[in-house]
Amino acid sequence: MPPNSPRKKNAHATAWHIDGESDVRSLMSVEPNAQWFGTAHHELGHIYYYLSYAIPEVPYLLRAGANRAFHEAVGELARLASQQPAYLRKLGLVRAGQEPDAPSALLQSALESIVFLPFAAGTMTHFERDLYEHDLPVAEWQDRWWQYAATYQGVQPPGKRAPDLCDACTKTHINDDPAQYYDYAMATLIKFQLHDHICRKIVKQEPRVCDYSGSEEAGRFLRDILKLGATRDWRKVMREATGEDIGPRAMLDFYQPLLADLAKRNQGLDCSR
């Protein structure tokens, strides 16, 4: 599209299962950088999920994720796997000895995953409940959203906010896909559990430096989960696949090396709200 065109492109990446069979497509305005590299893998995860349950054994109406969060978890699992140093070396994107500093890379990952949780499961989820279930009056949208941002994220507005505006409405999914941020919060837990299980139990590698691309056994493990579509309860699927209920254990293990460093950085600081 020409730079000065009056038309605006939707730059939010999406993946589509057009016919419930083999017609799968993705819409992305890709740029050659790390963010879009991860995003492309995320959308590819959705595509593989679509193709896995587009089989005769799954009725057409059940050709969907085990639930919406599970679909996002598969996309985020693909993104997480794409960030592993060994995978990047295999593709020739990072040369041996030039990998990012491990503690810094882990901290950046935590800022993307952990910091996102109180926003998704706290601020946005409570605001959307008020908006859709309790019919929150328009005049209260702005104040209510910032109240939740302060409560769950410890974030204050950068300046005085106009009461007749809605900062929450700048978040794309509140306009086109209600409750999606809660799905992302649950997906964060699920992706770490799947990643942890594949790394520790299948390919026998440490989860923070694991590469299971090309592993047929890992592929079979994922295919056995994905091909079920929405025919099984998602909690039972997760329990049977990994041996544990959905929870934060795997995510906390993944970021455990950061705890000592963060405790040192925050020593003497009051981090309470």
C-alpha positions as CSV (number, residue, x, y, z in Angstrom):
1,M,0.0,0.0,0.0
2,P,1.5,3.5,-0.9
3,P,2.8,5.4,2.1
4,N,0.3,8.3,1.6
5,S,-2.7,6.1,1.0
6,P,-5.8,7.2,3.0
7,R,-6.7,3.6,3.6
8,K,-5.4,1.9,6.8
9,K,-4.2,-1.6,7.0
10,N,-5.0,-3.8,10.0
11,A,-1.5,-4.7,11.2
12,H,-2.7,-7.0,13.9
13,A,-1.6,-10.5,12.9
14,T,-4.3,-13.2,12.6
15,A,-4.6,-16.8,11.4
16,W,-7.7,-18.2,9.8
17,H,-9.3,-21.6,9.2
18,I,-11.4,-20.6,6.2
19,D,-13.3,-23.8,5.5
20,G,-12.7,-26.0,8.6
21,E,-10.7,-28.3,6.3
22,S,-7.4,-27.5,4.7
23,D,-7.8,-23.9,3.6
24,V,-5.7,-22.0,6.2
25,R,-4.4,-18.5,5.9
26,S,-2.6,-15.8,7.9
27,L,-2.7,-12.1,7.7
28,M,0.4,-10.3,8.8
29,S,2.3,-7.1,7.9
30,V,5.7,-8.7,8.5
31,E,8.9,-6.8,9.1
32,P,12.3,-8.3,9.4
33,N,12.8,-8.1,13.2
34,A,12.6,-10.2,16.3
35,Q,9.1,-9.2,17.2
36,W,7.6,-10.3,13.9
37,F,9.8,-13.5,13.9
38,G,8.0,-14.5,17.1
39,T,4.6,-13.4,15.8
40,A,5.0,-15.4,12.6
41,H,5.7,-18.5,14.7
42,H,2.7,-17.7,16.9
43,E,0.3,-17.6,13.9
44,L,1.9,-20.7,12.5
45,G,1.0,-22.5,15.8
46,H,-2.6,-21.6,15.2
47,I,-2.4,-22.9,11.7
48,Y,-0.9,-26.3,12.8
49,Y,-3.7,-26.5,15.4
50,Y,-6.3,-25.9,12.6
51,L,-4.9,-28.6,10.4
52,S,-4.5,-31.1,13.3
53,Y,-8.2,-31.2,14.2
54,A,-9.4,-30.9,10.6
55,I,-9.9,-34.7,10.4
56,P,-12.9,-37.0,9.9
57,E,-12.8,-38.1,13.6
58,V,-13.6,-34.5,14.7
59,P,-17.2,-33.3,13.9
60,Y,-17.2,-30.0,12.0
61,L,-18.7,-28.1,14.9
62,L,-16.0,-29.3,17.2
63,R,-13.1,-28.2,15.0
64,A,-11.9,-25.6,17.4
65,G,-9.4,-25.4,20.2
66,A,-10.0,-27.3,23.4
67,N,-10.9,-23.8,24.6
68,R,-9.8,-20.4,23.3
69,A,-7.0,-20.1,25.8
70,F,-5.6,-23.5,24.5
71,H,-5.5,-22.1,21.0
72,E,-3.5,-19.1,22.1
73,A,-1.2,-21.3,24.2
74,V,-0.3,-23.3,21.1
75,G,0.6,-20.1,19.3
76,E,2.6,-18.9,22.3
77,L,4.4,-22.2,22.6
78,A,5.6,-21.9,19.0
79,R,6.8,-18.3,19.8
80,L,8.6,-19.5,23.0
81,A,10.2,-22.4,21.0
82,S,11.4,-19.9,18.4
83,Q,13.2,-17.8,20.9
84,Q,15.5,-20.6,22.1
85,P,19.2,-20.0,21.4
86,A,19.8,-23.4,19.8
87,Y,16.9,-23.0,17.4
88,L,18.2,-19.5,16.4
89,R,21.7,-21.0,15.8
90,K,20.2,-23.8,13.7
91,L,18.6,-21.3,11.4
92,G,21.8,-19.3,11.2
93,L,20.2,-16.2,12.8
94,V,22.6,-16.2,15.7
95,R,26.2,-17.3,15.5
96,A,27.7,-19.5,18.2
97,G,29.2,-17.2,20.9
98,Q,27.0,-14.3,19.9
99,E,23.9,-15.3,21.8
100,P,22.2,-12.7,23.9
101,D,23.3,-12.5,27.5
102,A,21.3,-15.2,29.2
103,P,20.2,-13.3,32.3
104,S,19.2,-10.3,30.3
105,A,17.3,-12.4,27.8
106,L,15.5,-14.2,30.6
107,L,14.6,-10.9,32.2
108,Q,13.2,-9.6,28.9
109,S,11.2,-12.7,28.5
110,A,9.8,-12.3,32.1
111,L,8.9,-8.7,31.3
112,E,6.8,-10.0,28.3
113,S,5.2,-12.9,30.2
114,I,5.0,-12.1,33.9
115,V,4.3,-8.4,33.7
116,F,1.5,-9.2,31.2
117,L,-0.4,-11.3,33.7
118,P,-1.8,-8.7,36.1
119,F,-2.9,-6.6,33.0
120,A,-4.6,-9.6,31.3
121,A,-6.1,-11.4,34.3
122,G,-6.5,-8.4,36.5
123,T,-7.1,-5.0,34.8
124,M,-8.7,-6.1,31.5
125,T,-10.7,-9.0,32.8
126,H,-12.3,-7.1,35.6
127,F,-13.0,-4.1,33.3
128,E,-14.6,-6.3,30.7
129,R,-16.8,-8.0,33.3
130,D,-18.0,-4.6,34.4
131,L,-18.5,-3.5,30.8
132,Y,-20.4,-6.5,29.4
133,E,-22.0,-8.2,32.4
134,H,-22.8,-5.2,34.5
135,D,-23.4,-2.6,31.7
136,L,-20.9,-0.1,33.1
137,P,-22.1,3.4,32.2
138,V,-20.0,5.1,29.6
139,A,-19.2,8.0,31.9
140,E,-17.5,5.6,34.3
141,W,-15.3,3.7,31.7
142,Q,-12.2,5.9,32.0
143,D,-12.0,6.0,35.8
144,R,-12.9,2.4,36.3
145,W,-10.2,1.2,34.0
146,W,-7.5,3.3,35.7
147,Q,-8.7,2.1,39.1
148,Y,-8.1,-1.5,38.1
149,A,-4.7,-0.6,36.5
150,A,-3.7,0.9,39.9
151,T,-5.0,-2.1,41.9
152,Y,-3.7,-4.9,39.8
153,Q,-0.6,-3.4,38.0
154,G,0.5,-0.7,40.3
155,V,0.3,1.7,37.3
156,Q,-0.8,5.3,37.5
157,P,-1.9,7.4,34.4
158,P,0.9,9.5,32.9
159,G,-1.2,12.6,33.2
160,K,-4.8,13.7,33.7
161,R,-7.2,11.6,31.7
162,A,-10.3,13.0,30.0
163,P,-13.3,11.4,31.6
164,D,-15.2,11.2,28.3
165,L,-12.5,9.1,26.7
166,C,-11.7,5.4,27.1
167,D,-8.1,4.4,27.3
168,A,-9.1,0.8,27.7
169,C,-10.7,0.9,24.2
170,T,-7.3,1.4,22.6
171,K,-6.7,-2.3,23.3
172,T,-7.6,-4.1,20.1
173,H,-9.3,-7.2,21.5
174,I,-11.8,-5.2,23.6
175,N,-13.2,-4.0,20.3
176,D,-13.1,-7.2,18.3
177,D,-12.8,-10.2,20.6
178,P,-14.1,-9.9,24.2
179,A,-12.4,-11.8,27.0
180,Q,-9.4,-12.5,24.8
181,Y,-7.0,-11.0,27.4
182,Y,-8.2,-13.6,29.9
183,D,-7.5,-16.3,27.3
184,Y,-3.9,-14.9,27.0
185,A,-3.4,-15.1,30.7
186,M,-4.5,-18.8,30.8
187,A,-2.4,-19.4,27.7
188,T,0.7,-18.2,29.4
189,L,0.4,-20.9,32.1
190,I,-0.4,-23.6,29.5
191,K,2.4,-22.8,27.2
192,F,5.0,-23.1,29.9
193,Q,3.6,-26.4,31.0
194,L,3.7,-27.8,27.5
195,H,7.2,-26.5,26.9
196,D,8.4,-27.8,30.3
197,H,7.0,-31.3,29.6
198,I,8.5,-31.5,26.1
199,C,11.9,-30.3,27.2
200,R,12.2,-32.4,30.4
201,K,10.3,-35.5,29.5
202,I,10.7,-35.9,25.8
203,V,13.9,-34.3,24.4
204,K,15.6,-34.4,27.8
205,Q,16.9,-30.8,27.7
206,E,16.9,-27.8,30.1
207,P,13.8,-25.7,29.3
208,R,15.6,-22.4,29.0
209,V,18.0,-23.7,26.3
210,C,15.9,-26.3,24.6
211,D,15.4,-27.0,20.9
212,Y,12.7,-29.5,19.9
213,S,12.3,-28.4,16.3
214,G,12.6,-31.5,14.2
215,S,11.8,-33.9,17.1
216,E,9.3,-36.5,15.8
217,E,8.5,-37.6,19.4
218,A,7.7,-34.0,20.4
219,G,5.6,-33.7,17.2
220,R,3.6,-36.8,18.1
221,F,3.0,-35.5,21.6
222,L,1.6,-32.2,20.3
223,R,-0.4,-33.8,17.5
224,D,-2.1,-36.2,20.0
225,I,-3.3,-33.1,21.9
226,L,-4.1,-30.9,19.0
227,K,-6.0,-33.5,16.9
228,L,-8.7,-33.7,19.7
229,G,-10.1,-30.2,18.8
230,A,-12.9,-29.4,21.2
231,T,-14.0,-33.0,21.7
232,R,-12.5,-33.3,25.2
233,D,-12.5,-31.1,28.3
234,W,-9.4,-28.9,28.1
235,R,-8.5,-29.5,31.8
236,K,-8.5,-33.3,31.4
237,V,-6.5,-33.0,28.1
238,M,-3.8,-31.0,30.0
239,R,-3.8,-33.4,33.0
240,E,-3.5,-36.5,30.8
241,A,-0.8,-35.0,28.6
242,T,1.5,-33.5,31.3
243,G,0.5,-35.3,34.5
244,E,-0.5,-32.1,36.3
245,D,-3.3,-29.6,36.5
246,I,-3.0,-26.2,34.9
247,G,-1.0,-23.9,37.2
248,P,2.1,-21.7,37.5
249,R,4.6,-24.3,38.5
250,A,6.4,-24.6,35.1
251,M,6.4,-20.8,34.6
252,L,7.9,-20.2,38.0
253,D,10.6,-22.9,37.4
254,F,11.4,-21.2,34.0
255,Y,12.1,-17.8,35.6
256,Q,13.6,-19.1,38.9
257,P,17.2,-18.0,38.1
258,L,15.9,-14.4,38.1
259,L,14.8,-14.4,41.7
260,A,18.2,-14.0,43.4
261,D,19.2,-11.2,41.0
262,L,15.8,-9.4,41.4
263,A,16.0,-9.7,45.2
264,K,19.4,-8.0,45.1
265,R,18.2,-5.2,42.8
266,N,15.2,-4.6,44.9
267,Q,17.0,-4.8,48.3
268,G,15.9,-1.9,50.5
269,L,13.1,-0.9,48.2
270,D,9.4,-0.8,49.2
271,C,7.7,-2.8,46.3
272,S,4.3,-2.9,48.0
273,R,1.3,-1.0,46.8
